[in-house]
Amino acid sequence: MNLEIKKEAEYCLHCKNKPCSNIGCPLNINIPEFIEKIKEENYKGAADILYQTTVLPAICGRVCPHYKQCMGPCVRGIKGNPVNIGKLETFAGDWALENNYQIKKENIEKQKRIAIIGGGPAGLTAAAFLAMKGHNVTIYEKYDNLGGLLIYGIPDFRLPKEVVQNQINLILNLGIDVKYNMQLGKNLYINDLEREYDNVILAFGANNSAKMNIDGEDLEGVFGGNELLEYNLHPDYKGKVVVVNGGGNVAMDTARIVKNLGAEKVIVTYRRSRDEMPAESKEIESAMNEGVEFLFQNNIVKIIGEKNVEKVELIKTKLIKKEGETRPSPVNIENSNYTIDADYVVMAIGSVPANEAKELGLECTKYGYIKVDEKGMTSNPKIYAIGDLANNKSTIAWAARSGRNVAKEINNEVT
Ligand SMILES: Cc1cc2nc3c(=O)[nH]c(=O)nc-3n(C[C@H](O)[C@H](O)[C@H](O)COP(=O)(O)OP(=O)(O)OC[C@H]3O[C@@H](n4cnc5c(N)ncnc54)[C@H](O)[C@@H]3O)c2cc1C
């Protein structure tokens, strides 16, 4: 028995109304119940409860924004520290990976043929929940490995690749077929899939860095954070000053990676204050501890240089809370502009889907996300879209939730 884990499990009050699960967790995992099983040292029981609602416990346990999700409304947190739900989920999730746990599959053949495009957390979750119900699922993935941003986005120091691979293997044990090196729009076409399958689920993410559309954004030395990580485009940072613009996970991960790769100075610029940063507090602290500097309430207005980046012009902001807004809006303070020297700029202010999304003939939002209804259905009733591609809040748990919901929707059509 792991005493530390037992103690943490015993700290849970096992609340009847389960705010952690009902308000906090996008997947509505039955948190008090799986913790209860850990208390009883019934780890298989804990895994059984987790796998009713998620197929990614070893991953979500490590990298979900717990304070913004399950741990936020934890009753223990009112007067002290909330229960460390992430740690307990990681424990039970790892136990399943290390003990040859198999996800329960219903012994019925429903024989619906489903194609899923993209094997990130959304696609994997949809595949698993469909396979559990006896459907024939094929994932088409552009790379020769699954996982999406779990592999080429989130760095190893936060989410070890081995854990991701083991979690994927456990999912694939359900009997899911995977076709690797198949890229929609290149060697894979939606019309063919529509003919061949009963339903198509689009799950190819949204990993193109959004642009600010400011002067100098096309200079050499300006990178999109998402592309920098996905394609490993890093230049030699030794002795260089790198400005990373943004306040979320991509900004924090990029800043830490760039610092670890030897940059002399890494400065994160964010237009609101630390309190409004979308990144988890522990990630911000880790970045600070590793020497990353922060300029809060500063907005980039211009990138300056002949051919390469030489300077960045910033403007200071004040925060104004308007009626009906959940967080204050940054407003530029007139004449507060100043410049700092820089060699590289990384834009990490959000991401949008690749162009192939718009080329599918489906209705899209003005930012290029695929439009879906409350069931996850696109403007073509045979085609669903899930995860970041359908603008599902850019977290793993929300991507997984949309995958699970669409799987249920498709399954209900045949029951
Ligand atoms: C640096 C970084 C750090 C992050 N940190 C966190 C975190 O700590 N916590 C958290 O909850 N979320 C985090 N996120 C967000 C999270 O990773 C995403 O919300 C989640 O991965 C979205 O899942 P998805 O399945 O929709 O898309 P993706 O993970 O992007 O997966 C899409 C899949 O589709 C494949 N694909 C793409 N194009 C095609 C094509 N044309 N044809 C076939 N296949 C294709 C891709 O290779 C990939 O496998 C982070 C994101 C980044 C970039």
The ligand as an ORCA input file, in Angstrom:
! r2SCAN-3c Opt
* xyz 0 1
  C       2.055     22.812    -26.230
  C       0.688     22.383    -25.799
  C       0.459     22.107    -24.461
  C      -0.794     21.727    -24.025
  N      -0.981     21.422    -22.697
  C      -2.180     20.988    -22.256
  C      -2.372     20.616    -20.899
  O      -1.450     20.692    -20.087
  N      -3.609     20.191    -20.503
  C      -4.659     20.097    -21.377
  O      -5.741     19.679    -20.978
  N      -4.508     20.454    -22.683
  C      -3.302     20.882    -23.138
  N      -3.131     21.242    -24.456
  C      -4.305     21.180    -25.353
  C      -4.595     19.717    -25.774
  O      -3.393     19.073    -26.131
  C      -5.588     19.714    -26.920
  O      -6.763     20.400    -26.510
  C      -5.961     18.287    -27.357
  O      -4.825     17.551    -27.717
  C      -6.939     18.325    -28.531
  O      -7.197     17.028    -28.930
  P      -7.663     16.683    -30.417
  O      -7.777     15.204    -30.467
  O      -8.832     17.507    -30.769
  O      -6.492     17.197    -31.362
  P      -4.947     16.810    -31.493
  O      -4.368     16.419    -30.197
  O      -4.338     17.957    -32.214
  O      -4.955     15.527    -32.431
  C      -5.273     15.625    -33.807
  C      -4.762     14.387    -34.517
  O      -5.121     14.452    -35.893
  C      -3.979     14.181    -36.714
  N      -4.163     14.913    -37.965
  C      -3.998     16.241    -38.164
  N      -4.279     16.562    -39.436
  C      -4.643     15.416    -40.043
  C      -5.059     15.107    -41.368
  N      -5.168     16.055    -42.324
  N      -5.342     13.810    -41.673
  C      -5.234     12.835    -40.715
  N      -4.840     13.089    -39.444
  C      -4.572     14.358    -39.112
  C      -2.814     14.667    -35.870
  O      -1.588     14.091    -36.267
  C      -3.247     14.228    -34.478
  O      -2.901     12.907    -34.202
  C      -1.873     21.634    -24.941
  C      -1.661     21.915    -26.287
  C      -0.387     22.286    -26.718
  C      -0.160     22.595    -28.178
*
